[in-house]
Amino acid sequence: MENKYLTLGIVLIAIGIALYMIAAIQLSDYESVVGMLGRALSPEVQQQYETLKACQVFGILSGVGGLLLSVVGIASSRKE
């Protein structure tokens, strides 16, 4: 059972890193001067920016949750 926690934790860390990095790469376009102007003039562009920011936050939360599950999996396996 403990290995399941460790495995799930590692998978969540990988998903979190992937989400964060994908969002960070795309957010650089929206945070430039031209991107800020586009966000000010277009609600669709602003919505895309907010979606990417949410993906970045979910990536961080997924990584933290994965780290906690990994620690629980490691600690449980050492008890045995």
N, C-alpha and C positions, 0 to 999 in steps of 0.2 A: 504494500500500500504506500510506503514511503517513497518508493521510486516513482510512483505516479505523481506525487507532489513535486518532486524534483524535475521530472520530465515536463509537466505542465508549466512549471515555473520558467524553465528554459525556453519553452515555446512562447510563452507570454513575453519574455524579455526580447526574443527575436522579433515578434510582431510589433512590440512597442518601438524598438529601434527602427524597424522598417517604416512604420507610420510616421515617426518623428522626422526621419531623414527625407522621405518623399515630400512631406509637407514643407520642411525647411527649404528644400531646393526650389519648390514652386513659389514659396512665399517671397523669395528674394526679388522676383519680378514685380510683385504687388507692393513691395516696400520701397521701390525706387521712386524718383520724382515723377516719372511718367505714370508709374503704377498708382501713386497717390492721387494724381490728377484723374486717372481713369476711375478710381474708387469714388472720388467726389462727384463725378459726372454720371456714373452708371450704377444703378442699384444692383444689376446682375453681377457686375464685377465686385462690388462690395459684398454680395452674398457669397461669391466664390472665395473671397478673402476670408470671411468669417468661417466658412466651412473648413478651409485649410488650417486656420487657427485652432478650430475644435479638434481636427485630426491630430494636430501637434500635441494638444493637451491629453487626448486619449492615448496617444503614444507614450507620453510620460507616465500616465497612470497605469497603463498596461505594463510598462517596464518595472515600475515600483511594485506592483502586485506580483509580477513574476519573480522579482528579487525576494520578496517575502515568502512566497511559496517555495522557492529554492532553499532558502534558509531553513524553513520548516522541514523540508524533505531531508536535508543534510543532518539536521539536529535529530530527527526521528531515527535515521539510520545509525547514528552513533550510539543511541540508547541500547540498541540490541546487541 
